[in-house]
Amino acid sequence: MRKIFSLILVLAFISGIAFARGYEAKKMVGEYEAEVRIDRSPPVVGDNNIEIEIRDCGGNCIKDAKVLVNYYMPPMPRMAPMNYITDAKLKGEKYRAKMNFIMSGPWIIAIKINLGGKISTAKFNVDAQ
């Protein structure tokens, strides 16, 4: 009986890993589509990895943009502003960066895409736990 119970626990753990997903969202950014993935859902206080994939209207990956990730907490009374900006670096077909949420609560992630001197922004709302 103990072996069967242990096997059930192991299978439950493995299936939980297989189906664990991070945060994913897509938005149109000007004439481009930005797909954002964060490795945790919900994001957590501390380090979170973000990937941004940018595609044109033909579905082709954009690899020559400058991409900034601006993440901030909406202003609150008696709290210092929390506003952070990091460059997203191209690796393969995705732009990658690390965000460090310093406290739980609502955060706004603004993806700023500079392509050919034209800047487009997409905003995503998340709740860090």
Buried (B, 14 or more C-beta within 10 A) or exposed (E): EEEEEEEEEEEEEEEEEEEEEBBEBBBEBEEBBBBBBBBBBEBBEEEBBBBBBBBEEEEEEBEEBBBBBBBBBEEEEEEEEBEBEBEBEBEEEBBBBEBEBEEBBEBBBBBBBEBEEEBBBBEBEBEBE
